[in-house]
Amino acid sequence: MTLLYLVRHGETDWNRARRIQGATDIPLNDLGRAQAAEAGDLLARRSFDRVVASPLSRAAETGSIIAARLGLPAPELVPAVAERRYGDAEGLTGSEVERRFPAGTPVPGREGRRELLARVLPALVEIARSAGDVDDGGAAGRVVVATHGAVIRAVVTHVAGDDVLHLGTPIRNGSVHSFELLDGALVLREFDDPIEVESERAGTSSLGWQNALERPAAD
């Protein structure tokens, strides 16, 4: 059994202002670093083989903080698990998006959900497969993947459907979502995994949708 634990990066100032980040490289703020440390302490209840991360600094630093908490080397940076690209909408708030791109208006440079899954899913499966080569006394390989909200939402929805991730369910900064590799495909084990102790989840605030362009769409 090979397990992946997808972690959303900690908060940034653009998260706080509810600005769409996408491929724009915005660093963690102090709360974000604290959230990453909390996630690392939560994950430290289990053993892991390695940490990988998106190369965007908010995820890379989250992965580095978690790796330090787990006593593991700095994360390997994997470009394929970077955040969804939102093109001309990056840097905008929800109300600014609505004014500039009314419903049904294409956003130049926006990455479609199918495009996102086409790069993310094979990368995650390969990470899981390589973890399966690790033998730690009979237990599965376990890997932490520090990534992004839209990536996690797309993967959860793809493998588990809307029965798990209902309309508007937040992907919290620092939250952990566990998957198993089964017959070459990812299977969701637990959304918002409490790592055995429900009352000690890292963070409690809800910002609703990560951004105004994250709602389900046929793309």
Salt bridges, closest charged atoms under 4 A:
GLU11 OE1 - ARG16 NH2 2.66
ASP30 OD1 - ARG33 NH1 3.25
ASP41 OD1 - ARG69 NE 2.70
GLU61 OE2 - ARG33 NE 2.71
GLU76 OE1 - ARG50 NH1 2.75
GLU96 OE1 - ARG19 NH1 3.24
GLU111 OE2 - ARG85 NH2 3.56
GLU111 OE2 - ARG119 NE 2.81
GLU180 OE1 - ARG189 NH1 3.50
ASP192 OD1 - ARG172 NH2 2.59
ASP192 OD2 - ARG201 NH1 3.54
ASP193 OD2 - ARG46 NH1 3.85
GLU196 OE2 - ARG46 NH2 3.79
GLU198 OE2 - ARG201 NH2 2.63
GLU200 OE1 - ARG45 NH2 2.16
GLU214 OE2 - ARG153 NE 2.17
ASP219 OD2 - ARG84 NH2 2.99
ASP219 OD2 - ARG110 NH2 3.80
ASP219 OD1 - ARG113 NH1 3.32
